[in-house]
Amino acid sequence: MKKIQMVDLKSQYQKIKPEIDVAIQEVIDSTAFIKGSAVKNFEKEFADYLGVKHVIACGNGTDALQIALMALGLERGDEVITTSFTFIATAEVIALLGLTPVLVDVEMDTYNISVEAVEKAITSKTKAIIPVHLFGQAANMDDLVVLAKKHQLSLIEDTAQGIGGDYYSNSGQTIKLGTMGDIGTTSFFPSKNLGCYGDGGALFTNNDEIAHKIRIIANHGMETRYYHDLVGVNSRLDSIQAAILRVKLPHLDEYSNARRKAAHYYDQAFLNHPNIKIPYRSKKSKHIFHQYTLLIKDANRDELREYLGIKNIPAMIYYPVPLHLQKAYLNERYVDGDFPVTEYLASNVLSLPMHTELTDIELSYIKEAILAFFK
């Protein structure tokens, strides 16, 4: 058995190597390395896939979040509500722009932002909400959309872990994650479900005015060359990465299904185990398993992770320190114990290897090792 990887990008590449190599060579031959046709074509194809009017590619997922906030015209001191149980980028960009990150707790089942907690956190200074579709499962977008409209707030979907996922709305529609808010954002970091071979990101929206503003901001605040109408940034997806993403995009649903197949194996292996809670499945969305994350109950999560390491099985903790307890974001408004669900999850969740190339032999080895730990 080959070495088990948390994410096996090499094996995935080998399956599409001829297409990838040709796509990269075409860009090199064209020498259109920045803003080439590959970028424009990818933006159109990705927009068609998502069923959204505009896709604007950028340098990375963090840039996408920052540009989204800049496009909304928020002012210093405005409050933006987001979850405390996520990667730092979501709150980082809020603070970098001089806005005030307001962190809230999550739901115990989905691990996603609690709509009830969001509503309680809204003040006269609140201007936006950023839900995160954590681990590949959708936040409660129906209720968040209603809440945002009620309070006239902007809604930015952080879809870095949820790209390609479907949401079943109360209206009966099936909608792609990232397309229900004012702006959706994603990352193309290599380990993402749709990842390139470097850094990359994108924003998407159905609002023509917002899309126009995003394009200007991402291009140094410039619509006409050397005329800068807005304060902007330099954030663009290079043509080689766009070419790679064009090859991988038609495989995205296939990749999601492969992840679901592996998740089903894990589910059956650990179903009804007294010390293991398998990931919850919301009826509102189709989980795409960016991560397969167990909740370890009445046992030591860290000892299990160490044991798996001895068995050469990688396992990761997403995320060991909630945002409200990170040193860079300590605030007198938050103390240890304020967000009990987030803090409980941070101490007890463990993510298993999850990618498109997991074999039955690898899955069986992982299963047997975990079950043996609890004997």
Number of C-alpha atoms within 10 A of each C-alpha: 7 6 10 17 19 18 20 17 16 11 13 15 15 10 11 13 14 10 15 20 13 14 21 16 13 15 21 13 9 10 11 16 18 15 14 18 16 24 26 16 14 23 22 16 16 23 19 13 14 21 15 20 16 22 26 25 31 29 20 21 25 24 25 31 30 22 25 28 24 22 22 18 10 16 14 12 15 18 25 26 25 27 29 27 28 23 16 15 15 22 27 17 21 24 19 10 16 14 19 19 24 22 24 25 25 26 15 15 12 19 24 24 30 20 20 15 17 22 15 9 16 19 10 8 11 20 22 23 25 23 27 28 28 25 24 26 31 33 27 20 24 15 14 23 17 11 19 18 12 9 15 12 17 19 27 27 28 29 27 28 25 30 27 24 25 22 27 19 16 11 7 8 10 15 18 21 28 31 23 22 22 20 29 27 32 28 31 28 18 15 18 18 28 24 21 23 16 15 18 27 25 28 30 32 26 19 13 11 10 18 21 14 22 28 23 23 24 26 20 19 21 19 16 9 9 9 10 15 13 16 13 20 17 13 21 23 24 22 24 25 23 30 26 21 26 22 18 20 19 13 14 19 15 12 21 23 16 19 24 21 15 21 25 11 16 20 16 11 18 17 12 11 12 12 17 19 18 20 21 14 13 16 10 18 22 22 29 26 26 25 27 23 23 23 19 20 14 10 13 12 19 15 11 18 20 14 15 18 12 10 13 13 21 19 19 15 19 20 21 16 19 25 24 27 15 13 9 10 16 12 11 6 9 15 11 10 10 13 19 13 16 27 23 14 23 18 19 20 21 23 20 23 22 23 27 20 19 20 13 11 11 17 20 13 15 22 16 11 16 19 14 9 11 12 5
